[in-house]
Amino acid sequence: MAEIKDPENTILMELKGGTVTIQLLPDVAPKHVERMKELARAGKYDNVAFHRVIDGFMAQTGDVEHGNMEDGFNLRMAGTGGSDLDNVPAEFSKVPHARGSLGAARSANPDSANSQFFINFKDNDFLNGQYTVYGQVIEGMEHVDAITRGEPPAEPDRMISVKVAADA
């Protein structure tokens, strides 16, 4: 198991294949880190589908409004919603969109991130400076690599649970 140095800023995401450990980057993107922890602690990410998974690019999830596969799930709407909280302003940095990095999904408006995020399957340098990076997978990337592909996938995978390590 990965050594967790900062449990308050580490996410444990349970997928069908096992646990993905994500080190959050509060020094880089404090508002995005706080939002993820707030939604995780409220259980909002539990059972949320990976609604956009592009081979060789990334896996997107986090639509807590339309993506919960146990509560009002709508595959056609998944990816269009957020949370009932205000949007989070962009927190661009020099941290690259490397393999396993966590990026904030948003519309064309840089300040429109809310609850959705993506995990990069490979280095996606063309995203650098365009989308906020606020975490890095430190263990379990093989479980991310195994997520069912599609836009949307016919039978999407889900985040079974998402917890802050300090609470686990």
Secondary structure by P-SEA (a helix, b strand, c coil): cccccccccbbbbbcccbbbbbbbcccccaaaaaaaaaaaaaccccccccccccccccccccccccccccccccccccccccccccccccccccccccccbbbbbbcccccccccccccccccccccccccccccccccaaaaaaacccccccccccccccccccccc
